[in-house]
C-alpha cells in the first residue's frame, strides 16, 4: 500500500539557548523553543523567542516534509532542507514562551508534561499576550480565547509535550501591530529576497 501526502515542510526544532546557563538536550522543548515539532513553524510564519544569553545561540533543524498533529509515532516524513530565513531582534521585549504569527493567526507554544500543563501554559500566555497588546482586560481576552481559539497538539512523543494555542486575528482588534509589527516587516523583507532571487 502506498499513498501520496501533500508537501508541507517545516522545521521541527527552532530555538535559542535556555536561561540560567542550563545545558539542555535539544530533544526536550521548553520555554526557549527547541524540538516543538509544530507544523505551524513553516514558511511565512514569524517565530518570536526570548533571548536568554548573549547572542541568543539560535538554532534550527529536524526538517519535516510533512507531519500529522502530535507526531504520534515519534517521526514525521523527515528530510534535509535548505532554509532561507531572516533573523531580527526586538529590543526591550521578551517572550516567556515561543510566540508564532502568520497572516491569519497569533499563537503560543507551550511545552511541558503532563499534556494539561502544556495546554495551560500555551493558553495562559496567549491570553496575556492578547490582553497586553490589545487593551482588552485579561478576563475579556480569556473569554474571547475560550470561544474562538484552536489548540493543535504539536507533539506527544518528546520528553515534554507541545500544544499550540492559536487565535484568529479576524476576531481581534484590527489596529494591533503584534510584537511591534515585526511579522509584516519580515514578510516584506522575504518578498524582496524572493524577488531578487527571480522567484
C-alpha positions in Angstrom: 0.0 0.0 0.0 1.3 3.5 -0.8 -0.2 7.0 -0.6 0.9 10.5 -1.6 0.8 13.2 1.1 1.0 16.9 0.4 4.4 18.6 0.8 4.0 20.8 3.9 7.6 21.4 5.1 8.6 22.9 8.4 11.4 22.7 11.0 10.6 20.5 14.0 13.3 22.3 16.0 13.5 26.0 16.4 15.0 27.5 19.5 17.6 29.5 21.4 19.8 28.7 24.4 17.9 28.2 27.7 18.1 30.5 30.6 20.2 30.1 33.8 23.2 28.7 31.9 21.4 25.3 31.6 22.7 22.7 29.2 19.6 21.0 27.7 19.1 18.2 25.3 17.7 19.7 22.1 15.0 17.0 22.0 13.3 18.5 25.1 11.2 21.5 24.1 10.5 24.2 26.7 10.3 27.9 27.1 13.3 28.5 24.8 11.6 26.6 22.0 13.5 23.5 20.8 12.0 20.4 19.4 8.4 21.6 19.4 7.5 19.7 16.3 4.7 22.1 15.4 3.7 22.2 11.7 3.0 25.9 12.4 6.7 26.6 12.2 6.6 26.8 8.4 7.5 29.3 5.7 5.6 32.5 6.2 5.4 32.2 10.0 7.3 34.6 12.3 8.6 32.9 15.4 9.4 35.0 18.5 11.8 33.7 21.1 13.1 35.3 24.3 16.8 35.9 24.4 18.3 34.2 27.4 22.1 34.5 26.8 24.3 36.9 24.9 24.0 36.2 21.2 20.8 34.0 21.8 22.5 31.0 20.2 19.6 30.5 17.8 19.3 27.1 16.0 17.0 25.2 13.7 16.9 21.7 12.4 14.8 18.5 12.3 13.4 19.1 8.8 10.0 17.6 8.2 8.4 17.4 4.8 5.0 16.7 6.4 3.6 15.5 9.7 0.3 14.9 11.3 -0.6 16.7 14.5 1.1 15.1 17.5 3.9 13.4 15.6 2.3 10.3 17.1 5.0 7.6 16.5 7.9 10.0 17.1 8.8 10.6 13.4 7.5 12.8 10.6 8.4 12.5 7.0 11.9 13.6 7.8 14.4 15.1 5.4 17.3 17.5 4.8 16.3 21.1 4.0 17.9 24.3 2.6 16.4 27.1 4.5 16.4 30.9 3.8 15.4 32.8 6.9 15.7 36.3 8.3 16.6 36.9 12.0 15.9 40.2 13.7 16.0 41.5 17.3 13.1 43.3 19.0 14.8 45.3 21.8 13.1 45.7 25.1 10.6 42.8 24.5 10.8 39.4 26.0 8.7 36.3 25.3 8.4 33.9 28.2 7.3 31.2 25.8 7.6 30.8 22.0 5.1 33.0 20.1 4.3 32.5 16.4 2.5 34.7 14.0 1.4 34.3 10.4 -1.0 36.3 8.3 -4.1 34.9 9.9 -3.2 33.8 13.4 -1.3 34.6 16.5 -0.1 31.6 18.5 1.8 30.5 21.6 3.6 27.1 22.0 3.6 25.5 25.5 5.8 22.5 26.1 5.6 20.5 29.3 4.4 17.3 31.0 1.7 16.4 31.6 -0.2 17.5 28.5 -2.6 19.5 30.6 0.3 21.7 31.7 1.4 22.4 28.1 -2.2 23.3 27.4 -2.4 25.7 30.3 0.9 27.3 29.5 0.0 27.9 25.9 -3.4 29.4 26.6 -2.3 31.5 29.7 0.5 33.0 27.6 -1.9 33.7 24.6 -4.4 35.4 26.8 -1.7 37.5 28.5 -0.3 38.5 25.1 -3.7 39.5 23.7 -4.5 41.5 26.8 -1.2 43.3 26.9 -1.2 44.3 23.2 -4.9 44.9 22.5 -6.0 46.7 25.6 -8.7 44.1 26.4 -8.9 43.1 30.0 -7.4 39.7 31.0 -11.0 38.4 31.6 -12.3 39.6 28.3 -9.3 38.1 26.5 -9.9 34.9 28.4 -13.5 34.8 27.3 -12.6 35.5 23.7 -9.8 32.9 23.5 -12.3 30.4 25.1 -14.8 30.9 22.3 -12.5 31.3 19.2 -9.1 29.7 19.7 -7.8 26.4 18.3 -5.4 24.1 20.1 -3.5 21.7 17.8 -1.2 19.2 19.5 2.3 19.6 18.1 4.0 16.6 19.7 3.2 13.9 22.3 6.4 11.9 21.7 9.2 14.1 23.2 10.3 14.4 26.8 8.0 17.4 27.0 4.7 17.6 25.0 3.8 20.6 23.0 0.5 22.3 22.4 -0.1 25.4 20.3 -2.8 27.8 21.3 -4.0 29.7 18.1 -6.2 32.8 17.9 -7.6 34.1 14.6 -6.6 37.7 14.0 -10.0 38.3 12.4 -11.6 38.2 15.9 -9.0 40.5 17.5 -8.9 44.4 17.4 -7.6 45.3 13.9 -5.3 48.1 14.9 -2.9 46.0 16.8 0.7 45.7 15.5 1.6 42.4 17.2 5.1 42.4 18.6 5.6 45.9 17.1 4.6 44.8 13.6 7.6 42.5 13.1 5.7 39.9 11.1 4.7 42.5 8.5 8.3 43.8 8.3 9.7 40.3 7.9 7.1 39.4 5.2 8.2 42.5 3.2 11.9 41.5 3.6 11.0 38.0 2.5 9.2 39.2 -0.6 12.1 41.4 -1.6 14.6 38.5 -1.1 12.4 36.2 -3.3 12.1 38.9 -6.0 15.9 39.3 -6.1 16.3 35.5 -6.5 14.0 35.5 -9.5 11.0 33.7 -7.9 
